[in-house]
């Protein structure tokens, strides 16, 4: 657009200057031709004939018309037309009126009239002055100027198109390094990999400086990330090792406290029982931390074929006394997966315990296993008050507890569920998270082909019920 405005302004200036120049030249040419004609003609009257004589020849002004559409008129002082470029006046013969019919001029010089540029000269004929009019139509110069304007317009349009194409080509070439830099930045954003590098421009300009700056920033971010990952890895190793080392003294402590609780009596027995409960809670917390630490450190245990139906039945039996105020329904269909039985047991136990702990007495809790789309599925649902909507997105985070739990629980139960499911290549989803609609947790774990086709024959369904 800027190029178009510049070219249009230039064309307008050139057009105005060309118009003035051509019109000036046209006027000068008309005046010069009239003066030359006046000098060349030596007019005399032919006695008693009314004709003009030039060097003893009848005057044919047509011989002096060097350009098309030139009009020549000769008037006497009375205003009578003596002759034109077309014909000579003969006594007794009247020629047709000339067109255009120029009037008798009032002065010598050049002026516009009847669409012509007219030059009027007075020349003597036998001592008597007559008027000589030399006229050319302005349409001649107008046609020339029209062609100039068309050429200028085409020049503006052609120049604009060429500037546009050249600008696009130049911009594409100039922006190519920026485009490559943008694509590299998007790839780094997608992969979150600071080890990737941006392409370096060949030229030494601002783009190359930007690429080097971004490259240096990525290198610094990569080093910082490596340091953070190394520190986190050391922390995970420490938590895993510490949790593992704590299990032995806790087991010894629990055994001693159980012996003391059996041998002591009275207040001392109550104190021993309280210490025993705290030690058991600590052992479970250490076990949870150890499981999460192993998941973070990606420490895998040996896996074997594990039937989720057996795991569900064992967990339900273990939690039977705790869920005595609830209606617990179990539907255990065979669903064998490659897994760690203890971890899957902890997952199932946490789900059922979570449903029993956070729902009022009389709530119906349903747990069932089965095969869907070639994967093993474990589902635990209840018809309690459900999960608050604001807690839904964070329900699987660590140390997240609902407002109704108070100080009960460590906030690690569902975090362990997600960690175990993901360590087995599966997923956990929460359905019906809106308040008042209950909660439904679905665990999906893929099955190996050998397990999917070689399951041991089992009873189609095993249903247990506690209330």
Buried (B, 14 or more C-beta within 10 A) or exposed (E): EEBBEBBBEBBEEBBEEBBEEBBEEBBEBBBEBBBEBBEEBEBBBBEEEBBBBBEEEEBBBEEBBEEEEBBBBBBBEEEEBBBBBBBBBEEEEEEEEBEBEBEBBEEEEBEEBBEBBBBBBBBEBEEEEBBBBBBBBBEBBBEBBEEBBEBBEEBBBEBBEEBEEEEEEEEEEEEEBEEBBEEBBEEBEEEEEBEBBBEEBEEEEEBBEBBEEBBEEBEEEBEEBEEEEEEEEEEBBEBBEEBBEBEEEBEEBBEBBBEBBEEBEEEEBEEBBEBBEEBBEBBBBBBBBBBBBBBBBEBEEEBEBBBBBBBBBBBBEBBEEBBEEBBBBBBBBBBBBBBBBBBBBBBBBBBBBBBBBBBEEEBBBBBBBBBEEEBBBBBBBBBBBBBBEEBBEEBBEBEBBBEEEEEEBBBBBBBBBBBBBEBBBBBBEBEBBEBEBBBBBBBBBBBEEEBBEEBEEBEEEBEBEBE
